[in-house]
Amino acid sequence: MDLNKIRCARDYILGVTDFTQLPDAAITAEEKQEWAVYRQELRDITTQNITEDFLFPEPPVLLETIPMSFHTPKPKE
């Protein structure tokens, strides 16, 4: 995968999830922490060895503003 495309997608996701870290966001403290962890995982992507089977981390909640192609498929139980 192209690291520049991954970085652009990551930056987009960070942008559309910025609201989760605002003091007046309508989410619980626990949800805010979950989003903070997810956003850090996104920032850490560029420090990883990116391979062809790369998948973005799974967000705490699916948002319509994050294209489904960015989500890691959940394993079937």
C-alpha positions in Angstrom: 0.0 0.0 0.0 1.0 3.5 -0.6 2.0 5.2 2.6 0.9 8.6 1.3 -2.7 7.3 0.7 -2.7 5.7 4.2 -1.5 9.0 5.7 -4.2 11.0 3.9 -6.9 8.5 5.0 -5.6 8.6 8.5 -5.6 12.4 8.6 -9.2 12.4 7.3 -10.3 10.1 10.0 -8.5 12.1 12.7 -10.3 15.2 11.3 -13.8 13.7 11.4 -13.2 12.4 14.9 -11.8 15.6 16.4 -15.2 16.3 18.0 -14.7 13.3 20.3 -12.0 15.1 22.2 -13.8 18.4 22.7 -14.7 19.3 26.3 -18.4 19.7 25.4 -18.7 16.5 23.3 -21.9 14.7 24.0 -20.2 11.4 24.9 -19.2 9.8 28.2 -15.8 10.0 29.8 -15.3 6.3 29.0 -16.3 6.9 25.3 -13.9 9.8 25.1 -11.1 7.7 26.4 -11.9 4.9 23.9 -11.8 7.5 21.1 -8.5 8.9 22.4 -6.9 5.4 22.3 -8.2 4.8 18.8 -6.9 8.2 17.6 -3.5 7.4 19.1 -3.6 4.1 17.2 -4.2 6.1 14.0 -1.2 8.4 14.8 1.0 5.3 15.4 0.2 3.9 11.9 3.1 5.6 10.3 5.6 4.1 12.8 4.5 0.6 11.8 5.9 -1.6 9.0 3.0 -1.2 6.4 2.4 -4.4 4.4 -0.1 -5.2 1.6 -2.6 -6.7 4.1 -2.6 -3.5 6.2 -6.0 -2.6 7.8 -6.9 0.5 9.8 -7.7 0.0 13.5 -11.4 -0.6 14.4 -13.1 2.6 15.7 -15.0 2.3 19.0 -18.2 3.2 17.1 -18.8 3.1 13.4 -19.4 6.6 12.0 -21.0 7.4 8.7 -18.2 9.9 8.0 -15.6 7.1 8.1 -15.8 5.0 4.9 -16.4 1.3 5.5 -13.3 0.5 3.4 -11.2 2.0 6.3 -12.6 -0.4 8.9 -11.0 -3.7 9.9 -13.5 -6.5 9.4 -14.4 -8.2 12.7 -13.6 -11.9 12.8 -16.7 -14.1 12.8 -17.2 -16.1 16.0 
